[in-house]
Amino acid sequence: MSPVSRENQELILVVDQDERLLETLTASLRRYGFSVLSATSFDEAIETVNLVAPQVIISEINFDSGPRGFDFFLWSKTNAAFGNL
């Protein structure tokens, strides 16, 4: 995979409770030129999405507690502002 042009940077939100995995994935995506934000919980992801509009969200499905990654997916699909994710 070749690096992404800085002119066409996509904003990606990565959501995972495993901070080491989150750091690794975030660093890898940034190395390829993507702008990346991260969140470690459903609530943090909701806060982030309400502040910025990522073009892509990569989310864990099985959080240890609280809403699951699939709940976040359903939330984003039912929220009119994020229907294009």
Secondary structure, 3 states (H helix, E strand, C coil): CCCCCHHHCCEEEEECCCHHHHHHHHHHHHHCCCEEEEECCHHHHHHHHHHCCCCEEEECCCCCCCCCHHHHHHHHHHCHHHCCC
